[in-house]
Amino acid sequence: MTQKMLLGDRLVHDGYITEDQLRVALKEQKLTGKKLGEVLITLGFISEDVSREVVGDAVGFSSMSIKGVVPDVNALQLISESFARSHQVMPISLTADHLKVAMSSPDDILLLDKIKRHIKQSIRIEPILVVENEIQYAIDLFYGYELSIDGILRELETGEVEGVLSDEQNEYSQPMVRLMDNILTDAVKKGASDIHFEPEEYYIRIRYRIDGVLQQIRLLHKSFWSALVVRLKVMSSLDLTEQRTPQDGRMNLLVHGREIDFRVSSLPSTHGENFVLRILDRDKGIISLDDLGLDPNSLRELRLMLSRPTGILLVTGPTGSGKTTTLYSMLHEINDVGVNIMTLEDPVEYPMDMVRQTAINEEIGMGFAAGIRALIRQDPDIILIGEIRDGETAEMALRAAMTGHQVFATLHANTAIGAIPRLLDIGVPRSILAGNVIGILAQRLTRRLCPKCKEAYEPDTFEKKLLGVAENDSLILYRAKGCSACNHVGYKGRLAILETLRFNDELDELLLAEASQHKILEHAMENGYTTMLHNALRRVRAGDTSLEEISRIVDLTELV
């Protein structure tokens, strides 16, 4: 019995996979020649974390394939090319005090000691088991070429940029290839959600959206634009000859061992085609409810809603408020082999194991309403609808909830209670709404103060009034300052501010009686409902964010 069979048997014994899944994986392994652990991950039978845990237990080290991995520029600078070639090691990624190094013999203690002496820094070395030919290929590919953005720009300025579409095996000889890869990996490393390439009359502006706010990263001379456009279109399979109409495409890149997807959109503008790349990081896109950063009350209310077997649960908020992330987290919470989960999305952003995901295609008549009809014939237990845009889709979603399904959907509305008149406005009858709505969530994302540099201060009289604190009372708040850890912005990461409206029999009766929004709000607050404004202020008092930041997402004038 081979070592790979032993690994499979261990996964079966520990309950991670079944005998049937192992047989499927072994057959796929014979066809592809890949490692068994890699095949099991590709098939969705185990997660990457499980694979690393089990393989680590078996051989004592993490293992991975570095084909297509774009290494960290700072990591490459720590280990010289001559050292890497003579010892067959390849730096992969670098954090503040942690360097991942690909090695064919990760248990070689003497070599690990040589690496520590070579880098001359107090950094923890994590050896990763990688086959030797992949290490040699990576050394040949990445060493010997300038990989910093400044260095590549100098190279471009002193030489002609030609051969962007070269058929050479080593495409890294082309500086434009390296420049684009460097920009993409830099954006992922900085936690950006979008990359904007914006042509102006004389220059190109590159901006990242980090924590919901655009930050200018680079200005490049306009002479680079044609080559950048060609490279972007080649990578995302867009039509090179079409410059007058919008285009959409996709591409992916391995960054520090993680597969990152990019959704590419081009739009003709005054000074050339404008490109926006949405970064879809699978590792960050699907997270547990516990890791969403919700306050305890919102998390408890959300879990109570999820426990109801039938009905519709709506998530509201503007574009970019994290609705999709929350919906995926809810699906992740209830995803199990015993339920059939089906989704309708526009487009599908993050693939999920055991979930049947369908993309909307209006051109062939596959809209949300038609899609719901098709899904119901697929014996679903749970249906996710990407967005309710019209009365027909809303009514179909509610009828699916009436016939014994649990339905999740998003809707554009400013508040949880404001979703009710929105549904009525698009033509949903009160008789269908009452009794079929599990609850409504309204959500916003606010930036979290950087924990390393946030600055304490005593609020002034006006700020105390906003927080409902007497003028003579002592209170400490925090504001943004800026340091190297947060790129001198003062904020790092985001947190969700929610208001959760859970429906009950009394609320259904008010709905049928055509009660006003004010009456519904009064009843909800008597039953523990708190508005987004007050939940945001609670986070300010807790030191998680600042008054200045929450003023971007909630209306503080209500308190004046």
Disulfide bonds with the S-S distance in Angstrom:
none
